[in-house]
Every structure is written in structure tokens, then in C-alpha cells.
Amino acid sequence: MTQEALAQLAGCTKNHVQVIEAAGRAAPGRVDMGRQINLRMDTLFGIAEALDVHPWDLIKEAATGA
């Protein structure tokens, strides 16, 4: 799925999808999940619905470090 299609289904902008993806990637040499962002619950749930996954599946790695 393209970023544009995901954004349309999730009810946000393509730029927002890009920012979320970039924040989830660890920078070379870093062990954390990259920078923090403020993600609204409706955006999280919209993306999860568009991807047909549970919202927790999208955030559990950042939340648990697993």
C-alpha cells in the first residue's frame, strides 16, 4: 500500500504518514526507535483499521522494547 493510499484510508495526510514512519525507524547506531512524535488516538486507530491490524500491534515495539 502506498503512503497516499494509507493516508486516505486513515484520514490523515501523506506527510503525517511519512513522519510516523520516519519516527519508527531507528537511526544508524541507535538502539531506540528513533524520535518521539505526538500521535493522536484517532490517527492511530485509523491507520490500524486501514492496515487491518490491532492498534497495539503498531505501538507495542516502542512501548515494550520488544
Secondary structure, DSSP 8 states (H G I E B T S, - for coil): --HHHHHHHHTS-HHHHHHHHHHHS--TT--S-S------HHHHHHHHHHHTS-HHHHHHHHHH--
